[in-house]
Amino acid sequence: MDVIKETFEKIKNMEIRGAGRIGRAAANALKMYALKIQHLSNEEFKNRMKKAGEVLVSARPTAVSLPNAVKFVLKGLEDEDPKVGVVKRAEEFINSSLKAIENIGKFGANRIRDGDTILTHCNSEAAISVIKTAYDEGKDIKVFCTETRPRNQGYITAKTLYDYGIDTTLIVDSAVRYFIREIDIVVVGADAITANGCLVNKIGTSQIALVANESRVPFLTAAETYKFHPKTIVGELIEIEERDPSEVVVFEGKYRGIKIRNPAFDVTPSKYIDAIITEVGLIPPQGAWYIIEKYFGWLK
Ligand code: RUB
């Protein structure tokens, strides 16, 4: 169980973070665990793998890539040789995830014009793929990154884009409306997309969407199909993770009584989303139901 516990801890403490990376890390942990298990009956093997899946899924509640990856991999338990099935499907998940990010980059870059200034929030592989691909195509682009308090994932994005040679500006989260006139398009990632086309992403995303909407700036989210939440189609709500207050601030003495809240994600209503960039193409938020039905019908 070492590799499972280790991966659980790394996801929980955010050493491994970002929805896509979390999903791939879980798939890889299941593969490594499966390969280590020896001398068990198929039945016992299946039980161990299911238990491991439950442990991984409990690490963080919001990014649906985590349960989607685990369910995808554990479907391999139905194969004649369950170990081979799990290993095969884990590899398939990881490879198709990386390919999806590449395709999202290509499709999304078609929406970026030469001379555009892009705003992004937090640190999303999928959103960065769009930005880098547009740059690779020779488009003259600038990018504004928000800090993304309290964990400052925006610094990772800013450094990544700057290292890539892109003109990058870092702003505080509260400066989005101040700068919106300089922004041509917003591109963010996704932790989950609901059946009614809402976006669950890093806290602050919905404020940015409101500001973009007010200023008629297109707001796009880059989301692999495994970011779509199958259970929302049967009415389940997505749990928003609330993390430790010490990530925001630690008060001393009498001020310890000040309450601190630290939700990690928020929900952007579909009406503020112009398009969802998936690896199977750009879809309107109204197309979310179709994606879930097509790709996750077997999960309901
Ligand atoms: C990360 C975050 C990202 C999405 C998408 O939150 O909100 O926008 O996970 O990322 P956290 P990706 O840092 O709390 O995990 O496109 O890389 O899957």
Residues whose N, C-alpha, C, O or C-beta is under 5 A from the ligand:
A	BS01	RUB	R17 G18 A19 G20 R21 H121 C122 N123 S124 E125 A126 A127 Q153 G189 A190 D191 N201 K202
